[in-house]
Amino acid sequence: MPIFEYRCPDCQQEFDEIRPFADRDEPVSCPHCGSRRSERKISLFGTTGWSSGGGSAPSSSCGGHGGFT
C-alpha cells in the first residue's frame, strides 16, 4: 500500500499514513490532536543512481586521456 502525506490545519503537524490508494482522500485523524480535518499533501519523490542512457566518461584537465589508459 502507498504512503500518503497529510497536514493538519488545526495543529499544523504533518504526518504519513499507509492506506489504500482508493481511500487517499477520505478523512484521516491527526495522530497529534485527533482532528479529522487533515488534508492530503502533494508528495514528490526522487531517485538516485546512475542513468543507463548515453553520457560520456569523466574527463580530466590533466591531459587528453581523462585519467583512463
DAMOJO-V388115 format. One record per residue. N is the residue number from 1. RES is the residue in one small letter. SS is DSSP state (2 for helix, 1 for strand, 0 for the rest). Layout:
# DAMOJO-V388115
<<N & RES & SS> <N & RES & SS>>
This chain:
# DAMOJO-V388115
<<1 & m & 0> <2 & p & 0> <3 & i & 1> <4 & f & 1> <5 & e & 1> <6 & y & 1> <7 & r & 1> <8 & c & 0> <9 & p & 0> <10 & d & 0> <11 & c & 0> <12 & q & 0> <13 & q & 0> <14 & e & 1> <15 & f & 1> <16 & d & 1> <17 & e & 1> <18 & i & 1> <19 & r & 0> <20 & p & 0> <21 & f & 2> <22 & a & 2> <23 & d & 2> <24 & r & 0> <25 & d & 0> <26 & e & 0> <27 & p & 0> <28 & v & 0> <29 & s & 0> <30 & c & 0> <31 & p & 0> <32 & h & 0> <33 & c & 0> <34 & g & 0> <35 & s & 0> <36 & r & 0> <37 & r & 0> <38 & s & 0> <39 & e & 1> <40 & r & 1> <41 & k & 0> <42 & i & 0> <43 & s & 0> <44 & l & 0> <45 & f & 0> <46 & g & 0> <47 & t & 0> <48 & t & 0> <49 & g & 0> <50 & w & 0> <51 & s & 0> <52 & s & 0> <53 & g & 0> <54 & g & 0> <55 & g & 0> <56 & s & 0> <57 & a & 0> <58 & p & 0> <59 & s & 0> <60 & s & 0> <61 & s & 0> <62 & c & 0> <63 & g & 0> <64 & g & 0> <65 & h & 0> <66 & g & 0> <67 & g & 0> <68 & f & 0> <69 & t & 0>>
